[in-house]
Amino acid sequence: MSLHWTRVAVLGCVAAATACALAWAGAATGTTPRLLPAPQLKVGKAQADLCPTPAAAKALADQGVTLGARSPAVMAHVGDRTCVRLPMTRGSFAMDLSAGSVPADGSITFTKSTGRVLAFNGLVFDFGTLKATGTTTIDGSRAGRVRQQSVDLFTMEFQPAKTKIDLARGTAEGAAALGLDQGGDNALKDAFGTDPLPAQGTVFDATAGGDVTQAAQALTRSLLP
């Protein structure tokens, strides 16, 4: 293939990026047949906002537990909710959301009025298992405790309608509902005696967005011989 036609092919791929992205995203939910292998998109600079649902926020307040963040994570206002904002600068995932993992920096903290603090550290969002894993630490009154072994903290349910991938600009955004998994439930009970979050349903609405700087290159490699 000549250099001219190679460039034409690449431009054609980029022009068709939106349609391809929708096809791959649809394949993840079974709405369209998978015709091509989904490219792996590498995360450049992104962030995830974890916002407690109204029911979760009320449950935390009722038990005197305050949601917080440890650097480089920060607290942020998203609409009328106070959320934990986790930076993400590495990892990769398939365009159809079927595989890959993206780690986040910083920690989510839960602070009891008694002074005890539980932290969820080193969260990794795994697209294959639909789990968010991490380690936990307990500090404050009485002995602190550290769980070095990674445990399942949250379950994830993606919301495909809110997935937007712009390959030409190298950006992506999406959303997921996070429920409390067994590891997260056990950690909260260990720290506070009871779990201050609802046992069933969504506890955090998660939205994420940022740069996927090698998206166009990944698409080109998957389509060209």
Salt bridges, closest charged atoms under 4 A:
ASP49 OD1 - ARG85 NE 2.66
ASP62 OD2 - LYS58 NZ 2.82
ASP96 OD2 - ARG34 NH1 2.26
ASP105 OD1 - ARG90 NH1 2.88
ASP139 OD2 - ARG70 NH2 3.52
ASP181 OD2 - LYS131 NZ 2.70
ASP185 OD2 - LYS189 NZ 3.09
ASP190 OD2 - ARG147 NH2 2.18
ASP205 OD2 - ARG81 NH1 2.86
